[in-house]
Amino acid sequence: MTYIQYGIDDKNDNNNEFQKGFLESGRLSFASFKGFSFTEKANDDIRFQIKAEKVFVRNEKLGFFRVALQKVLEMENVQVEFNENNSEVLSVRSDQAILYTVSKNVLFEGNVMFSSNDGSALKTDKILWNTKKERFETDEEFTYMNVGGSISNGKGFESDNRLRMIKFGHENEKMSKRGNF
């Protein structure tokens, strides 16, 4: 059985804010708070954990007639840790991310950096995490460094949640030696 746990970090009450229905940074928010964490577990194993410095929750209209609503979480300074057998296998960091509550997809934007426990890494500016397919997808430019240190640059990238099964869109340049990442 899979369940989801989320909450507000309450270690330091001075750093926590929870406000309803206000305009901040040009966004009409349903709620806003600091110190957000979201954990998905399967049995006793943590599958992944999302942490964000600040979150804005808002409603977004869906569908052709824009009648249905979904909650959207706009997160700042985001880190996601993917686990296998309660050990971290992949870490993703970005300046911003948007979690769409209906599809459960997450769009990472701004200085997106992946680092895997095997030493591989990926940099891009925008990537979608399709949670149902357990895949990352982007049509943006990327830089990828494999376990051996070879660097590939290109446009368009697809991978599983562990950065193991990778499909490149258009590879521009491949270096056979370790370079600056």
N, C-alpha and C positions, 0 to 999 in steps of 0.2 A: 504494500500500500504506500502511495506517495502522498505526502502532505507538505504544506507550505507554511512557513513561519516567517513573520516579519514584525518589525517594531522600530521604535525610536531608541537610540542609544541614550540611556538615562544616567550615565556615569557622572556627568557634570551638568547639573540643572542650569547653570549660567550659559552653557553653549547650546542648549536646546530651545527651539522656538516652534510653536505650533499655532498657526493663525488661520482663520477661516475667511474666505470670501474677500480677498484684497487684491489690489493691483501692484505687482512688483516686477521690475525689469520689463515692463510693457506687456506682461502676461496676466490675464485674469485667472487667478488660481482659486480652486475650491479649497485647497489647504496647502500649507508649506511647512516644512520642518527640516531640522538638521540632524545628522547622526543616524541615517537610515541604514537598515540592513534587512536583507530578504534571503531566506535559506530554503532550499528545497531538499528534502530527504526522501530516501526510499528505504523503508525499514529503519535501521539505525545508521545507515550510511548517508553522509552529506553528499549530494550530487553536485551542487554548486551553491555559492553564496555571493550575493550582490551587495556591495557597500557603496554608499554615496555620502558625500559631505552635506549636500542639501538636495531636497526634493520638492518639486511643485506638482500638485495633483490638480488636474483639470478635466473637464468633460470635453469630448470631441464627438461630433455628429458622424454617423456612419450611413453608408448606403446611398443609392441614387437619389432618393427623396430626402436624405439627411434627417430621418425621423428618429432612428435609434441612437443611443448614446453609449459611449464607452469611456472609462476612466483612462487617462493617459498620465504616466509619471515621467516628468522631465527631471533628470538627475544631473547633478554637477559633481565633478571630480569623482569619477566612478572607478571601482575595481571589482572584477568578478574573478572568483577562484573556482576552478573546476576540479573535482576530486574523483578519485577511483580508490576504493577500499580505504576511505577516510584519509588519503594522502593527496596533496595538491599535485596535479599534473599539468595544469595550464593556468596562467594568470593573464587577464586582459585589463588594461587601464585605458581610460579616455577622459577628455575634458568634459564631455557631455554624453548622455545616453537618454533615449526615450523608450520606455516600456509601454507597449500597447496591450491593454488588459484582455481584449477579446482574442486576438491572435497569439498573445504571449510572446510576440517577437520583440527584440530589442535592437534599436538602431544606435550604434556607437558613432560619435562624431568628434573630431578634433584630436590630433595627436594620439591615435589609437595604436597601442603597443601590446603585442602578445609576447609572452615568454613561456616556454615549455620547460618542464623538468629535465628533458633530454638535451637542452641547449639550443634548440631551434627557436627562431624569433621572427616576428612579422611586424612591419610598420605600414600604416596606411592612414588616410584622413577620415574615412567613412566606411563602415561595414555593418551588415545586417546579420544578426544572429537569429536564425529560424529555429525556434525551440522545438517545434514538432518534428522537423526533419533532423534536428541536432546538427545543423550545418551553419557555417559562416559563409557569407557571399558578399562580394563587392565588384563593382564595375570600375572602381577608382584605381589610381596608380598605387603600387605597393612595392615594398622591398622585403624580401624573404631571405633569411639565413638558415641553411639546413644544419644538421647536427655536425657535419664535417667542417663547417665554416664557409662553404660556398655561398655566394650572394647572387640572388636573382632579382631583377627589377622588371616590372611589367605593368600591364593594365588588365584588371579582371582576375579574381582569385576566388576559389571555393575550397572549403576544408571541412572536416568533421570537427566535433567539439574538442578534440584532443590535439589538433594540428598534426595529425598523422597521415590521413588520406587527403592528398592535396591535388587540386586541378588548377593549372594556370590558364588564364584567358589568353593574353597576348604577351609573351615574354620578350622584352626589348633587349635585355643584356644579361649575360650570364658570366660570372667570374669564377674561375676554378680555384682561386686561392682566397684565403681569409682577407676580408677587407674591413673598412670602418663601417660599422652599422649604426 
